[in-house]
Amino acid sequence: MVAVQGLLMINELIGKNVVVDMRSTFVCLGKLHRIDEQHLELLDADIHDLRDTQTTRENYVIDSRLTGIKRNRKKVFIVRADIIAISMLDDVVES
């Protein structure tokens, strides 16, 4: 029941630009296209490894909100078990 409710809540984000915080050093941004029980599919996505820059996760996401998603993938599938959180990019707070 809980898994079904979580899937229904995430479905509200389909078609919107989202931020996907991963358990690893990666953060993913893009338009949520599809969801199944094991994956999220993002379009026009930015998969960013925070080890490649000196910026924090929060600053990278805020910058992406202000300047736009830096697309480096047309389509990406993310394993849901690797996700800590998902939110709309518009919900990111600047301060």
TORKOL-4160 file (C-alpha; in steps of 0.2 Angstrom, whole numbers, padded with zeros to 4 digits, m for minus):
95
<pt num="1" X="0000" Y="0000" Z="0000"/>
<pt num="2" X="0014" Y="0012" Z="0004"/>
<pt num="3" X="0023" Y="0009" Z="m0012"/>
<pt num="4" X="0007" Y="0012" Z="m0022"/>
<pt num="5" X="0004" Y="0029" Z="m0012"/>
<pt num="6" X="0022" Y="0034" Z="m0016"/>
<pt num="7" X="0020" Y="0030" Z="m0034"/>
<pt num="8" X="0004" Y="0040" Z="m0035"/>
<pt num="9" X="0012" Y="0055" Z="m0027"/>
<pt num="10" X="0027" Y="0054" Z="m0039"/>
<pt num="11" X="0015" Y="0053" Z="m0053"/>
<pt num="12" X="0010" Y="0071" Z="m0049"/>
<pt num="13" X="0028" Y="0077" Z="m0055"/>
<pt num="14" X="0026" Y="0069" Z="m0073"/>
<pt num="15" X="0030" Y="0082" Z="m0086"/>
<pt num="16" X="0039" Y="0094" Z="m0073"/>
<pt num="17" X="0057" Y="0098" Z="m0071"/>
<pt num="18" X="0063" Y="0088" Z="m0056"/>
<pt num="19" X="0079" Y="0086" Z="m0045"/>
<pt num="20" X="0083" Y="0069" Z="m0040"/>
<pt num="21" X="0095" Y="0067" Z="m0026"/>
<pt num="22" X="0105" Y="0051" Z="m0026"/>
<pt num="23" X="0113" Y="0041" Z="m0012"/>
<pt num="24" X="0129" Y="0043" Z="m0021"/>
<pt num="25" X="0139" Y="0059" Z="m0026"/>
<pt num="26" X="0127" Y="0061" Z="m0041"/>
<pt num="27" X="0112" Y="0073" Z="m0043"/>
<pt num="28" X="0101" Y="0072" Z="m0058"/>
<pt num="29" X="0090" Y="0085" Z="m0066"/>
<pt num="30" X="0077" Y="0084" Z="m0080"/>
<pt num="31" X="0059" Y="0082" Z="m0085"/>
<pt num="32" X="0051" Y="0067" Z="m0077"/>
<pt num="33" X="0043" Y="0057" Z="m0091"/>
<pt num="34" X="0039" Y="0040" Z="m0084"/>
<pt num="35" X="0039" Y="0030" Z="m0068"/>
<pt num="36" X="0038" Y="0011" Z="m0065"/>
<pt num="37" X="0041" Y="0002" Z="m0049"/>
<pt num="38" X="0060" Y="0001" Z="m0051"/>
<pt num="39" X="0064" Y="0016" Z="m0062"/>
<pt num="40" X="0062" Y="0035" Z="m0066"/>
<pt num="41" X="0064" Y="0040" Z="m0084"/>
<pt num="42" X="0070" Y="0058" Z="m0086"/>
<pt num="43" X="0071" Y="0068" Z="m0103"/>
<pt num="44" X="0083" Y="0082" Z="m0107"/>
<pt num="45" X="0093" Y="0077" Z="m0091"/>
<pt num="46" X="0108" Y="0083" Z="m0083"/>
<pt num="47" X="0118" Y="0069" Z="m0073"/>
<pt num="48" X="0130" Y="0078" Z="m0062"/>
<pt num="49" X="0144" Y="0070" Z="m0052"/>
<pt num="50" X="0148" Y="0082" Z="m0038"/>
<pt num="51" X="0166" Y="0075" Z="m0037"/>
<pt num="52" X="0169" Y="0084" Z="m0054"/>
<pt num="53" X="0167" Y="0102" Z="m0046"/>
<pt num="54" X="0170" Y="0111" Z="m0030"/>
<pt num="55" X="0152" Y="0117" Z="m0028"/>
<pt num="56" X="0140" Y="0109" Z="m0016"/>
<pt num="57" X="0125" Y="0099" Z="m0021"/>
<pt num="58" X="0113" Y="0114" Z="m0015"/>
<pt num="59" X="0123" Y="0127" Z="m0025"/>
<pt num="60" X="0123" Y="0117" Z="m0041"/>
<pt num="61" X="0104" Y="0114" Z="m0040"/>
<pt num="62" X="0101" Y="0132" Z="m0036"/>
<pt num="63" X="0112" Y="0138" Z="m0051"/>
<pt num="64" X="0102" Y="0125" Z="m0062"/>
<pt num="65" X="0086" Y="0133" Z="m0056"/>
<pt num="66" X="0092" Y="0150" Z="m0060"/>
<pt num="67" X="0101" Y="0147" Z="m0077"/>
<pt num="68" X="0092" Y="0131" Z="m0083"/>
<pt num="69" X="0096" Y="0113" Z="m0084"/>
<pt num="70" X="0113" Y="0109" Z="m0092"/>
<pt num="71" X="0107" Y="0094" Z="m0102"/>
<pt num="72" X="0120" Y="0080" Z="m0106"/>
<pt num="73" X="0108" Y="0066" Z="m0109"/>
<pt num="74" X="0092" Y="0065" Z="m0120"/>
<pt num="75" X="0085" Y="0051" Z="m0110"/>
<pt num="76" X="0090" Y="0043" Z="m0093"/>
<pt num="77" X="0083" Y="0029" Z="m0082"/>
<pt num="78" X="0087" Y="0030" Z="m0064"/>
<pt num="79" X="0085" Y="0016" Z="m0052"/>
<pt num="80" X="0073" Y="0021" Z="m0039"/>
<pt num="81" X="0083" Y="0011" Z="m0025"/>
<pt num="82" X="0097" Y="0024" Z="m0028"/>
<pt num="83" X="0086" Y="0039" Z="m0024"/>
<pt num="84" X="0086" Y="0049" Z="m0008"/>
<pt num="85" X="0073" Y="0062" Z="m0013"/>
<pt num="86" X="0064" Y="0069" Z="m0028"/>
<pt num="87" X="0057" Y="0087" Z="m0030"/>
<pt num="88" X="0051" Y="0099" Z="m0043"/>
<pt num="89" X="0065" Y="0111" Z="m0048"/>
<pt num="90" X="0054" Y="0126" Z="m0045"/>
<pt num="91" X="0052" Y="0121" Z="m0027"/>
<pt num="92" X="0071" Y="0123" Z="m0024"/>
<pt num="93" X="0074" Y="0138" Z="m0012"/>
<pt num="94" X="0087" Y="0150" Z="m0016"/>
<pt num="95" X="0092" Y="0155" Z="0002"/>
